[in-house]
Amino acid sequence: RAFIRQLRRANPAAKIIVTGCLAELEADAVEALGVDLVVGNDAKDELPQILVRDGWLDAHDSCVPRSTGPAAVSRTRAFLKVQDGCDNACTFCVVTIARGSGRSIDGERIIEEIHNLRNLGYREVVLSGVHLGSYGHDHGDSRGLERLIRRILAETDLPRLRLSSLEPWDLEPRFFELFGDRRLLPHLHLPLQSGCNATLRRMARKTTIEGFTELVDSARRTIADIAVSTDVMVGFPGETDADFEESLTAVEHLGFSRLHIFRYSRREGTRAAGMPDQVPTEIAQARSRRLRDLGERLMSTFHSKFIGRRLDVLWEESTDLGNRRRWSGLTGNYIRVLTETDSGTDIGNEITAVEIEACVPGGVVGSVPGVSCTAVTTGASQPGDPIPDVGLDRSWESGSTAGQGVWSGRRDRPPHRPGQRKDQPDPVR
């Protein structure tokens, strides 16, 4: 709201159009801010036509609606939205209210878009959606996502396919057989939310800690070097000290590669908003700090397993250090890697083997055989300088378009669902 007011003050003659979840949930309040048009989620893909209709956009202007994507900040990795809406009813979440029931993008359009992305030079595509695991369910296909993945791998030459957040109840052990094709990258983000069954029941999550553990164990048995990351919420209404300790123990036992920690945030219209025993902010903050510390230890443990190993890395961006260049990229199992080359070497958008040499905060450093400078072991601007923190930007998200499921804005960000407040700084850039 403050940003909308700021836009109006700075641009009094401009036409201001607001769309998205805020426009869907609080249209009257948004209109009262002095905007010119409020467009709900169902109509936002038709914005160009609406603007032409209202005389705000010339019909000959270049503005092409595109519901499938992609979203990307460089031509290495693109996020492709293949699904929208959600049929779950988690008690803390407003996504169902804001975005409606699940809807899947036609497979032909997805394949066509991936071909377009390949022609533009993209090496990796991340499939995203509000409830990605339900892809095809709206057409009666309970294995729709599995069939879509098989089709992408069979009909395109995409080198790397990654999946965004998947609800655990949408997966069966046979799903993990898909990862036998190494182009499907070994990373699963499975939101747990709590390691306490009593809290999971109040959240109306369709899983138990026992069932979740069994699923993760199955994935690890099937998929080599897999990274399993998760979301954990603290301070949900009714969460006692004992509930939190139970959740903390379960999360540590599961040994996630990365934790994304949220403090519960009350959202009007959700069932949780009216629940008794709302947890005081200071207690939720203390619990969040303990989980954050655990998350750092778990990440370090996961990364250290790969020291001395060779992993493939897609190099995404670089920083000029004068006579050298520092490169940043991601492994298939979602580890941020730094290396350095001489200033004349360009490995951008290349997939190379990397010798992992050491852990640094938020990631690792390594060397590309025959390419990297020897100074990569310090990762420093000058030989002997301290190893840099891989988390180049420590600010966290404002949310990935209200639970859209696409890791938007920052490339390494998983979905942030309404009803969650993000406490943890982003560990990698």
Phi, psi and chi 1 to 4 in degrees:
 res  aa     phi    psi   chi1   chi2   chi3   chi4
   1 ARG       -  -41.8  -68.8 -177.2  177.0   87.5
   2 ALA   -62.5  -39.0      -      -      -      -
   3 PHE   -66.5  -39.9 -179.1   62.8      -      -
   4 ILE   -62.8  -44.0  -67.0  170.9      -      -
   5 ARG   -62.3  -40.1  -66.3 -170.7 -173.2   99.0
   6 GLN   -63.0  -42.3 -179.9 -177.4   -6.6      -
   7 LEU   -60.9  -41.7  -75.1  176.5      -      -
   8 ARG   -66.3  -41.2  174.1   53.4   72.9 -158.2
   9 ARG   -65.0  -39.7  -71.7 -166.3  -61.5  -91.4
  10 ALA   -77.6  -23.9      -      -      -      -
  11 ASN  -135.5   68.2  -54.4  -83.0      -      -
  12 PRO   -61.7  -24.9   20.6  -32.5      -      -
  13 ALA   -95.4   -4.8      -      -      -      -
  14 ALA   -78.1  154.4      -      -      -      -
  15 LYS   -88.0  125.0  -62.4  -67.2 -174.5 -177.0
  16 ILE  -111.6  121.3  -63.0  179.9      -      -
  17 ILE  -115.9  131.3  -60.5   99.9      -      -
  18 VAL  -117.9  130.4  177.8      -      -      -
  19 THR  -138.4  173.2 -171.2      -      -      -
  20 GLY   107.8 -164.8      -      -      -      -
  21 CYS   -69.0  -38.0  -71.8      -      -      -
  22 LEU   -61.7  -42.5 -180.0   63.5      -      -
  23 ALA   -64.5  -34.0      -      -      -      -
  24 GLU   -72.3  -42.9 -175.7   75.1   29.7      -
  25 LEU   -83.6  -33.8  -66.2  170.2      -      -
  26 GLU  -135.3   57.1  -58.4 -177.8   37.9      -
  27 ALA   -60.3  -43.5      -      -      -      -
  28 ASP   -64.1  -41.7  -68.2  -18.9      -      -
  29 ALA   -65.7  -38.7      -      -      -      -
  30 VAL   -66.6  -42.7  171.8      -      -      -
  31 GLU   -61.9  -34.2 -170.9  172.2   -4.6      -
  32 ALA   -68.2  -14.6      -      -      -      -
  33 LEU   -77.7   -4.0  -64.1  174.1      -      -
  34 GLY    93.7   20.5      -      -      -      -
  35 VAL   -80.0  162.6  -54.8      -      -      -
  36 ASP   -90.8  -25.9  -63.0  -80.2      -      -
  37 LEU  -154.0  134.8 -177.9   64.7      -      -
  38 VAL  -116.2  123.3  179.6      -      -      -
  39 VAL  -121.6  123.0  178.4      -      -      -
  40 GLY   -72.7  170.8      -      -      -      -
  41 ASN   -61.1  -35.3  -79.5  -37.6      -      -
  42 ASP   -66.1  -23.4  -73.6  -14.2      -      -
  43 ALA  -109.1   -1.9      -      -      -      -
  44 LYS   -68.2  -25.8   66.8 -177.7 -179.9 -178.1
  45 ASP   -70.5  -15.6  -70.6  -27.2      -      -
  46 GLU   -99.7   15.9  -76.0   71.2   51.2      -
  47 LEU   -53.2  -45.3  -98.5  175.3      -      -
  48 PRO   -57.7  -44.0  -26.3   36.9      -      -
  49 GLN   -65.1  -38.6  -64.6   94.1  -46.6      -
  50 ILE   -63.4  -42.7  -66.6  171.9      -      -
  51 LEU   -67.7  -36.0  -62.2 -178.2      -      -
  52 VAL   -65.2  -44.5  169.4      -      -      -
  53 ARG   -58.2  -40.7  179.7 -161.0   67.3 -165.6
  54 ASP   -86.2    1.3  -68.2   -9.4      -      -
  55 GLY    80.0   16.6      -      -      -      -
  56 TRP   -97.0   -8.9  -65.3   -8.1      -      -
  57 LEU  -141.8  132.1 -177.9   70.2      -      -
  58 ASP   -71.4  136.7 -169.3  -75.1      -      -
  59 ALA   -60.6  -20.4      -      -      -      -
  60 HIS   -92.1   -6.8  -60.3  -68.5      -      -
  61 ASP   -66.2  151.0  -72.5  -14.4      -      -
  62 SER   -83.1  105.6  176.3      -      -      -
  63 CYS  -156.0  103.3 -170.8      -      -      -
  64 VAL  -110.5  118.2  180.0      -      -      -
  65 PRO   -68.8  145.0   25.9  -32.6      -      -
  66 ARG  -148.2  112.9  179.2  174.9   53.2 -160.0
  67 SER   -86.8  -18.5   61.1      -      -      -
  68 THR   -93.9  -15.6   54.8      -      -      -
  69 GLY   117.5 -160.7      -      -      -      -
  70 PRO   -95.0  169.8   34.7  -35.0      -      -
  71 ALA  -120.5  125.8      -      -      -      -
  72 ALA  -161.1  157.6      -      -      -      -
  73 VAL  -107.8   -4.7  -66.9      -      -      -
  74 SER  -157.7  164.4   65.8      -      -      -
  75 ARG   -88.6   53.6  -72.0 -171.8  177.8  178.4
  76 THR  -117.7  -47.2   58.7      -      -      -
  77 ARG  -135.5  126.1 -175.6  154.3   52.3  109.7
  78 ALA  -117.4  147.1      -      -      -      -
  79 PHE  -105.5  121.4  -60.2   91.2      -      -
  80 LEU  -115.9  113.9 -173.0   59.2      -      -
  81 LYS   -79.8  119.5 -177.3  178.2  175.8 -177.5
  82 VAL  -114.7   -2.7  -59.1      -      -      -
  83 GLN  -155.5  150.5 -172.8  -87.2  -17.9      -
  84 ASP  -141.4  160.4 -158.0   -6.9      -      -
  85 GLY    79.4  167.3      -      -      -      -
  86 CYS  -151.7  136.0 -177.1      -      -      -
  87 ASP  -103.2    4.0  -64.5  -47.9      -      -
  88 ASN   -77.0  170.6  -67.9  -41.8      -      -
  89 ALA  -138.1   46.1      -      -      -      -
  90 CYS   -58.5  134.8  -61.0      -      -      -
  91 THR   -70.7  -15.1   58.3      -      -      -
  92 PHE   -96.0   -5.3   55.4   80.4      -      -
  93 CYS  -113.0  138.5 -169.3      -      -      -
  94 VAL  -102.3    8.1  -62.9      -      -      -
  95 VAL   -59.9  -44.8  165.0      -      -      -
  96 THR   -60.2  -40.5  -57.7      -      -      -
  97 ILE   -66.4  -43.0  -57.6  170.8      -      -
  98 ALA   -78.0  -35.7      -      -      -      -
  99 ARG  -116.2   -5.3  -67.4 -170.2  173.8  -90.0
 100 GLY    78.3 -168.7      -      -      -      -
 101 SER   -74.4  165.1   58.4      -      -      -
 102 GLY   -66.0  139.0      -      -      -      -
 103 ARG  -140.2  131.4  -56.3  175.8  -59.4  -77.3
 104 SER  -106.2  140.3  -55.5      -      -      -
 105 ILE   -76.2  140.7  -57.1  -63.0      -      -
 106 ASP   -59.3  137.6  179.9   69.5      -      -
 107 GLY   -59.3  -37.1      -      -      -      -
 108 GLU   -60.3  -41.4  -72.4  -69.5  -20.4      -
 109 ARG   -65.6  -37.9  -67.8  177.5   59.7 -167.9
 110 ILE   -65.2  -46.7  -64.4  168.6      -      -
 111 ILE   -60.8  -43.5  -63.9  -63.7      -      -
 112 GLU   -60.9  -42.6  179.8 -177.8   -1.9      -
 113 GLU   -65.2  -38.8 -172.1   63.5   53.4      -
 114 ILE   -65.8  -40.1  -68.5  175.9      -      -
 115 HIS   -59.4  -41.0  -75.1  -49.3      -      -
 116 ASN   -63.0  -42.0  -68.7  -22.0      -      -
 117 LEU   -64.4  -39.7  -68.3  170.4      -      -
 118 ARG   -63.7  -39.6  -71.8  -67.0  -67.0  127.8
 119 ASN   -64.6  -27.4  -69.9  -24.7      -      -
 120 LEU   -84.3   -6.8  -69.8  170.9      -      -
 121 GLY   104.5    2.5      -      -      -      -
 122 TYR   -68.3  139.6  -70.7   94.5      -      -
 123 ARG  -102.9  -20.2  -51.3  -63.5  -61.6  -84.9
 124 GLU  -138.1  141.1  178.9  177.2  -39.8      -
 125 VAL  -125.7  135.0  169.5      -      -      -
 126 VAL  -106.5  116.8 -176.8      -      -      -
 127 LEU   -76.2  130.1  -62.2 -174.9      -      -
 128 SER  -134.5  163.9   66.5      -      -      -
 129 GLY   179.5  160.5      -      -      -      -
 130 VAL   -60.0  -44.3  173.8      -      -      -
 131 HIS  -135.5   72.5 -177.7 -169.8      -      -
 132 LEU   -56.0  -39.2  178.1   62.2      -      -
 133 GLY   -64.3  -15.9      -      -      -      -
 134 SER   -92.1    9.9   72.4      -      -      -
 135 TYR   -53.4  129.0  179.6   87.1      -      -
 136 GLY    88.7  -15.3      -      -      -      -
 137 HIS   -62.6  -32.6  -69.1 -168.1      -      -
 138 ASP   -69.0  -12.3   50.2  -38.4      -      -
 139 HIS  -110.1   15.4  -60.4  -60.1      -      -
 140 GLY    79.5   14.7      -      -      -      -
 141 ASP  -107.6  100.9 -173.3   -4.6      -      -
 142 SER   -70.9  -15.4   61.9      -      -      -
 143 ARG  -113.5   30.9  -63.3  172.3   60.7 -173.8
 144 GLY   -60.5  -43.4      -      -      -      -
 145 LEU   -65.0  -42.2 -179.0   60.3      -      -
 146 GLU   -58.6  -44.8  176.4 -174.6  -17.6      -
 147 ARG   -66.4  -38.0  -62.6 -176.2 -154.8  -78.9
 148 LEU   -63.8  -44.0  175.2   63.8      -      -
 149 ILE   -62.2  -46.2  -67.1  169.5      -      -
 150 ARG   -59.2  -39.5  -68.9 -171.2 -172.6  -80.8
 151 ARG   -68.0  -42.7 -175.3  173.2  178.3 -174.3
 152 ILE   -60.4  -44.6  -67.6  171.0      -      -
 153 LEU   -67.3  -30.5  -65.2  173.4      -      -
 154 ALA   -84.5  -31.6      -      -      -      -
 155 GLU  -107.4   -1.6  -62.7 -177.2   23.4      -
 156 THR  -131.0  163.7   76.1      -      -      -
 157 ASP  -103.1   23.8   63.4  -10.0      -      -
 158 LEU   -57.0  124.1 -177.9   69.4      -      -
 159 PRO   -70.4  -33.2  -19.8   32.2      -      -
 160 ARG  -140.2  125.9  -67.8  172.9   42.4  135.7
 161 LEU  -120.8  125.6  178.3   65.3      -      -
 162 ARG  -120.9  150.0 -165.5 -178.2  -64.1  -85.9
 163 LEU  -108.3  139.1  -54.5  176.7      -      -
 164 SER   -85.2 -161.5   65.5      -      -      -
 165 SER   -57.8  135.4 -176.6      -      -      -
 166 LEU  -128.0  131.3  -67.3  166.2      -      -
 167 GLU   -72.9  136.7  -66.1  -67.9    4.7      -
 168 PRO   -60.8  -31.0   19.1  -31.5      -      -
 169 TRP   -74.6   -7.9   51.6   81.9      -      -
 170 ASP   -88.5   -3.9  -69.7  -37.9      -      -
 171 LEU  -113.1  144.5  -56.4 -179.6      -      -
 172 GLU  -121.2  157.3  -62.2  179.1   -3.1      -
 173 PRO   -52.2  -33.0  -30.3   37.1      -      -
 174 ARG   -65.8  -22.1   67.3 -177.1  177.9 -168.9
 175 PHE   -59.3  -33.4 -179.5   84.0      -      -
 176 PHE   -71.0  -14.7  -55.8  137.0      -      -
 177 GLU   -64.8  -22.7  -63.6  172.1    4.2      -
 178 LEU   -58.7  -29.5  -67.4  168.8      -      -
 179 PHE   -74.7    1.4  -69.2   82.2      -      -
 180 GLY   -63.3  -25.5      -      -      -      -
 181 ASP   -84.2  114.6 -171.4  -39.5      -      -
 182 ARG   -68.6   -9.7  -63.4 -168.3   54.5  132.2
 183 ARG   -71.8  -22.7  -68.0 -176.4  -63.2  155.6
 184 LEU   -83.4  112.8 -177.9   59.8      -      -
 185 LEU   -75.2  143.0  -60.1  179.2      -      -
 186 PRO   -81.0   68.3   30.9  -35.3      -      -
 187 HIS  -144.1  127.6  172.9 -138.8      -      -
 188 LEU  -124.7  128.3  -71.2  169.5      -      -
 189 HIS  -105.4  107.8 -173.8   81.1      -      -
 190 LEU  -115.9  103.6  -54.8  176.5      -      -
 191 PRO   -65.6  120.6  -18.5   31.8      -      -
 192 LEU   -91.8  -45.3  175.1   60.2      -      -
 193 GLN    75.9  -42.4  -55.5  -59.9   -2.0      -
 194 SER  -157.2  145.3  175.3      -      -      -
 195 GLY   -95.5   15.0      -      -      -      -
 196 CYS  -113.7  123.8  170.9      -      -      -
 197 ASN   -62.9  -35.8  -79.1  -28.0      -      -
 198 ALA   -62.9  -40.9      -      -      -      -
 199 THR   -68.7  -40.8  -56.1      -      -      -
 200 LEU   -59.3  -38.0  -70.6  172.6      -      -
 201 ARG   -65.8  -41.8  -74.8 -167.1  -67.2  -88.7
 202 ARG   -66.9  -29.8  -70.1 -163.8  -58.0  -81.8
 203 MET   -76.7  -13.1  -69.2  176.5  169.0      -
 204 ALA    63.1   34.4      -      -      -      -
 205 ARG   -78.5  138.0  -60.1  -74.3  -68.8  168.9
 206 LYS   -88.6   44.3  -57.7  174.7 -174.6  177.4
 207 THR  -151.5  167.7 -170.5      -      -      -
 208 THR  -125.1  164.1   63.1      -      -      -
 209 ILE   -64.8  -32.3 -172.4   60.0      -      -
 210 GLU   -66.4  -46.4  -66.0   80.7   10.4      -
 211 GLY   -65.8  -38.9      -      -      -      -
 212 PHE   -63.8  -44.0 -170.2   95.7      -      -
 213 THR   -62.5  -41.5  -59.4      -      -      -
 214 GLU   -62.3  -39.7 -175.7  176.8  -13.2      -
 215 LEU   -65.0  -45.5 -174.6   72.8      -      -
 216 VAL   -63.7  -41.8  170.3      -      -      -
 217 ASP   -60.3  -40.1  -72.3  -14.3      -      -
 218 SER   -64.7  -42.7  177.2      -      -      -
 219 ALA   -61.8  -43.2      -      -      -      -
 220 ARG   -69.1  -31.1  -73.6  172.9  172.5  158.2
 221 ARG   -69.7  -30.1  -75.0 -167.1  -59.2  -92.1
 222 THR   -94.1  -35.4  -52.6      -      -      -
 223 ILE  -112.2  115.1  -51.5  167.7      -      -
 224 ALA   -65.7  136.6      -      -      -      -
 225 ASP    61.6   23.0  -62.9  -27.5      -      -
 226 ILE   -67.6  142.1 -172.6  171.6      -      -
 227 ALA  -101.0  130.4      -      -      -      -
 228 VAL  -119.4  111.8 -179.3      -      -      -
 229 SER  -107.8  167.7   54.6      -      -      -
 230 THR  -155.2  166.6 -162.6      -      -      -
 231 ASP  -104.9  140.4  -61.2  -23.5      -      -
 232 VAL  -133.6  130.1 -175.8      -      -      -
 233 MET  -104.1  140.6 -175.3 -176.5  -66.3      -
 234 VAL  -120.3  155.0  -62.1      -      -      -
 235 GLY    77.0   20.8      -      -      -      -
 236 PHE   -66.1  144.9 -172.0   77.6      -      -
 237 PRO   -50.3  130.2  -29.5   35.6      -      -
 238 GLY    88.2   -3.7      -      -      -      -
 239 GLU   -71.8  112.1 -177.0 -175.6   59.5      -
 240 THR   -85.1  171.7   64.8      -      -      -
 241 ASP   -58.8  -40.5  -71.7  -17.8      -      -
 242 ALA   -66.3  -39.2      -      -      -      -
 243 ASP   -61.0  -43.5  -68.5  -20.1      -      -
 244 PHE   -65.5  -42.6  172.5   70.6      -      -
 245 GLU   -62.4  -37.6  -65.8  -63.0  -24.6      -
 246 GLU   -64.3  -41.6 -176.4  178.0  -24.9      -
 247 SER   -65.8  -43.9 -178.0      -      -      -
 248 LEU   -59.8  -43.9 -170.6   72.8      -      -
 249 THR   -63.6  -43.1  -61.2      -      -      -
 250 ALA   -64.1  -42.3      -      -      -      -
 251 VAL   -63.1  -42.7  168.9      -      -      -
 252 GLU   -64.1  -41.3 -176.4  170.5   15.7      -
 253 HIS   -62.6  -37.3  172.7   74.2      -      -
 254 LEU   -71.8  -20.9  -79.7  159.9      -      -
 255 GLY    61.3   49.4      -      -      -      -
 256 PHE   -63.3  154.4  -66.4  104.1      -      -
 257 SER   -77.3  -23.6   63.0      -      -      -
 258 ARG  -161.9  141.2  179.2  172.8  -55.8  170.7
 259 LEU  -112.5  139.7  -57.5 -176.3      -      -
 260 HIS  -117.8  115.7  -60.2  -80.6      -      -
 261 ILE  -107.0  131.7  -58.4  155.0      -      -
 262 PHE  -125.7  138.6  -58.2   83.4      -      -
 263 ARG   -89.6  137.7  -82.8 -172.3  -67.6  131.3
 264 TYR   -57.8  135.9  167.3   74.1      -      -
 265 SER  -126.3  123.5  179.8      -      -      -
 266 ARG   -66.2  131.7 -171.0  170.8 -177.6  169.7
 267 ARG  -126.3  120.6  -69.1  -70.4 -174.7  -92.5
 268 GLU   -61.4  141.9  -66.9  -57.3  -36.7      -
 269 GLY    95.4  -11.4      -      -      -      -
 270 THR   -96.6  155.6   64.2      -      -      -
 271 ARG   -65.5  -34.5  -76.5 -173.7  -75.3  163.1
 272 ALA   -65.0  -26.7      -      -      -      -
 273 ALA   -61.9  -28.1      -      -      -      -
 274 GLY  -100.0    6.6      -      -      -      -
 275 MET   -75.4  148.7  -72.1 -178.0  177.0      -
 276 PRO   -75.3  173.9   28.0  -34.8      -      -
 277 ASP    59.0   49.3  -58.6  -40.1      -      -
 278 GLN   -63.8  135.6  -61.1  -78.8  -33.8      -
 279 VAL   -82.7  130.2  175.7      -      -      -
 280 PRO   -58.8  147.2  -24.0   33.5      -      -
 281 THR   -57.7  -43.0  -61.7      -      -      -
 282 GLU   -65.5  -31.8   60.1  -86.9   16.2      -
 283 ILE   -70.9  -44.1  -67.1  177.5      -      -
 284 ALA   -61.9  -38.5      -      -      -      -
 285 GLN   -64.0  -42.2  -71.5  174.0  -25.1      -
 286 ALA   -64.3  -40.8      -      -      -      -
 287 ARG   -65.1  -39.1  -68.2  172.7 -178.0  173.5
 288 SER   -62.2  -40.7  177.4      -      -      -
 289 ARG   -63.0  -39.9  -73.8 -167.9  -67.2  -88.9
 290 ARG   -66.3  -40.8  -70.2 -176.5   62.8 -169.7
 291 LEU   -67.5  -35.7  -95.4  173.3      -      -
 292 ARG   -63.0  -42.9 -171.6 -176.1  -46.9  129.0
 293 ASP   -61.7  -43.0  -69.3  -18.2      -      -
 294 LEU   -62.6  -42.4  173.5   60.1      -      -
 295 GLY   -59.8  -38.7      -      -      -      -
 296 GLU   -65.4  -39.7  -69.5  175.4   -2.1      -
 297 ARG   -67.2  -42.3  -64.4 -162.8  -55.5  -87.6
 298 LEU   -64.2  -42.0  -67.8  176.7      -      -
 299 MET   -62.1  -44.9  179.8 -173.0  -69.7      -
 300 SER   -61.8  -41.0  178.3      -      -      -
 301 THR   -62.2  -43.7  -62.0      -      -      -
 302 PHE   -63.9  -47.3  179.7   72.6      -      -
 303 HIS   -62.2  -38.9  -70.2  175.1      -      -
 304 SER   -65.6  -20.8   66.0      -      -      -
 305 LYS   -62.8  -20.4  -65.4  177.3 -178.4  177.4
 306 PHE  -105.1    3.0  -61.5   96.6      -      -
 307 ILE   -64.4  129.6  -65.6  176.6      -      -
 308 GLY    88.9   -4.9      -      -      -      -
 309 ARG   -96.6  161.9  -64.9  -90.8  -51.0  -84.0
 310 ARG  -103.2  129.0  -83.5 -162.6 -179.0 -166.8
 311 LEU  -129.6  148.4  -61.7  177.2      -      -
 312 ASP   -81.2  137.0  -71.9  -19.6      -      -
 313 VAL  -129.1  135.2  172.9      -      -      -
 314 LEU   -95.0  115.2  172.8   59.6      -      -
 315 TRP   -82.5  125.3  -60.5  105.9      -      -
 316 GLU  -106.3  -40.0  -61.9  179.6  -32.3      -
 317 GLU  -154.2  166.0   58.8 -172.4   -0.4      -
 318 SER  -144.1  161.4   65.0      -      -      -
 319 THR  -123.3  132.0  -57.7      -      -      -
 320 ASP   -77.6  122.1 -172.8    0.7      -      -
 321 LEU  -111.1   20.9  -58.2  176.9      -      -
 322 GLY    93.8  -98.3      -      -      -      -
 323 ASN   -88.8    0.3   64.6  -20.0      -      -
 324 ARG  -135.8  168.5  -61.9 -155.4  -52.3  -83.7
 325 ARG  -134.9  129.9 -176.4  163.6  -69.2  -83.0
 326 ARG   -96.7  125.2  178.5  177.9  -62.4  146.0
 327 TRP  -106.5  147.2  -67.9   90.4      -      -
 328 SER  -128.2  133.8  173.5      -      -      -
 329 GLY  -153.3  179.1      -      -      -      -
 330 LEU  -122.8  139.6  -82.9  177.3      -      -
 331 THR   -77.1  170.1   66.1      -      -      -
 332 GLY   -62.4  -33.4      -      -      -      -
 333 ASN   -96.2   29.8   57.9   -6.4      -      -
 334 TYR    67.8   41.6 -150.3   61.1      -      -
 335 ILE  -106.3  129.1  -60.8  173.8      -      -
 336 ARG   -76.1  129.8  177.3   60.7   62.1 -177.4
 337 VAL  -123.2  137.1 -178.0      -      -      -
 338 LEU  -112.1  141.9  -65.4 -178.9      -      -
 339 THR  -147.3  167.5 -163.4      -      -      -
 340 GLU  -128.5  145.1  -70.4  179.4   10.8      -
 341 THR  -131.0  172.1   67.0      -      -      -
 342 ASP   -69.1  162.3   61.7   62.8      -      -
 343 SER   -64.1  -21.8   58.8      -      -      -
 344 GLY   -89.8   -2.6      -      -      -      -
 345 THR   -92.9  130.8  -61.4      -      -      -
 346 ASP  -120.0  109.7 -175.1   -0.8      -      -
 347 ILE  -113.1   13.9   55.7  174.3      -      -
 348 GLY   -58.9  133.8      -      -      -      -
 349 ASN    64.6   17.4 -154.5   25.4      -      -
 350 GLU  -100.0  149.7  -63.8  -68.1  -26.9      -
 351 ILE  -106.4  115.4  -59.8  172.2      -      -
 352 THR  -128.1  157.1   70.4      -      -      -
 353 ALA   -75.8  141.4      -      -      -      -
 354 VAL  -132.7  133.8  178.7      -      -      -
 355 GLU   -83.9  116.3  -62.7  -86.6    3.3      -
 356 ILE   -79.4  125.5  -54.1  -58.8      -      -
 357 GLU  -112.0  -34.1  -62.2  175.4  -20.5      -
 358 ALA  -161.5  156.5      -      -      -      -
 359 CYS   -91.8  143.5  -67.0      -      -      -
 360 VAL  -131.8  163.5  -65.8      -      -      -
 361 PRO   -54.2  119.2  -27.8   36.4      -      -
 362 GLY    88.3   -2.2      -      -      -      -
 363 GLY   179.4 -149.1      -      -      -      -
 364 VAL  -141.7  165.2  -60.6      -      -      -
 365 VAL  -116.2  151.8  -68.3      -      -      -
 366 GLY  -156.7 -179.4      -      -      -      -
 367 SER  -132.7  142.1   60.7      -      -      -
 368 VAL   -91.2  115.9 -179.5      -      -      -
 369 PRO   -51.9  126.3  -27.4   35.5      -      -
 370 GLY    79.5   -0.5      -      -      -      -
 371 VAL  -125.2  -48.8  174.9      -      -      -
 372 SER   -70.0  152.7  -66.1      -      -      -
 373 CYS   -76.2  154.6  -60.0      -      -      -
 374 THR   -66.1  -23.8   55.3      -      -      -
 375 ALA   -69.5   -4.1      -      -      -      -
 376 VAL   -60.4  -24.5   70.5      -      -      -
 377 THR   -66.2  -21.9   54.0      -      -      -
 378 THR   -95.8  -26.6   67.4      -      -      -
 379 GLY    63.2   21.3      -      -      -      -
 380 ALA  -103.2  163.4      -      -      -      -
 381 SER   -70.1  -31.5  -61.9      -      -      -
 382 GLN  -130.0  145.2  -62.2  -65.7  -29.9      -
 383 PRO   -52.9  131.2  -26.3   35.3      -      -
 384 GLY    93.4  -11.8      -      -      -      -
 385 ASP   -69.0  160.1  -76.7   -6.2      -      -
 386 PRO   -63.0  152.3  -18.9   30.5      -      -
 387 ILE   -65.1  131.9  -65.0  174.3      -      -
 388 PRO   -75.6  155.1   30.9  -35.5      -      -
 389 ASP   -75.1  126.9 -170.1  -30.1      -      -
 390 VAL   -64.8  -25.7  177.6      -      -      -
 391 GLY   -73.4   76.8      -      -      -      -
 392 LEU   -63.3  -29.6  -57.9  177.7      -      -
 393 ASP  -122.3  113.0  179.9   -6.5      -      -
 394 ARG   -90.8   -3.0  -58.7  -55.9  -95.9  175.1
 395 SER   -70.6  148.1   62.8      -      -      -
 396 TRP  -101.4 -178.9 -170.6 -109.1      -      -
 397 GLU   -75.3  162.6   64.4 -171.9  -67.7      -
 398 SER  -102.6    5.4   60.2      -      -      -
 399 GLY   112.7  142.2      -      -      -      -
 400 SER   -91.0   76.8   63.8      -      -      -
 401 THR    47.8   52.3   56.8      -      -      -
 402 ALA    55.1   54.9      -      -      -      -
 403 GLY    79.5   21.3      -      -      -      -
 404 GLN   -61.9  -27.8  178.1  175.2  -38.9      -
 405 GLY    95.3  -15.2      -      -      -      -
 406 VAL   -85.7  139.3   55.7      -      -      -
 407 TRP   -81.5   77.1  -57.7   -8.3      -      -
 408 SER   -92.6  164.9   61.8      -      -      -
 409 GLY    79.6  -77.0      -      -      -      -
 410 ARG  -101.9  137.6  -69.1  -86.5  -56.3  -76.2
 411 ARG   -67.5  -28.0  -85.7  174.5  -65.0 -177.5
 412 ASP   -98.4   21.9  -62.5  -28.0      -      -
 413 ARG   -99.6  127.7 -176.9  172.6  -55.6  131.0
 414 PRO   -81.1  176.5   31.7  -34.6      -      -
 415 PRO   -66.1  145.6  -16.6   28.1      -      -
 416 HIS  -117.6  117.3  171.7 -168.5      -      -
 417 ARG   -95.5  143.5  -66.2 -169.5  176.8  -82.1
 418 PRO   -56.5  144.7  -25.5   34.6      -      -
 419 GLY    99.3   -2.4      -      -      -      -
 420 GLN  -124.1  139.8  -61.8  171.6  -37.9      -
 421 ARG  -111.6  127.3  179.4 -176.4  -73.3  110.4
 422 LYS   -84.6  121.2 -167.8   67.6 -172.9   69.8
 423 ASP  -100.9  -29.1  -75.3  -10.1      -      -
 424 GLN   -86.1  130.4 -176.7 -173.5   15.3      -
 425 PRO   -64.6  148.1   24.0  -31.8      -      -
 426 ASP   -63.7  123.0 -166.4  -11.5      -      -
 427 PRO   -73.7  -22.1   25.7  -32.9      -      -
 428 VAL  -139.6  159.4  -66.2      -      -      -
 429 ARG  -108.9      - -179.6  171.1 -175.3  -90.5
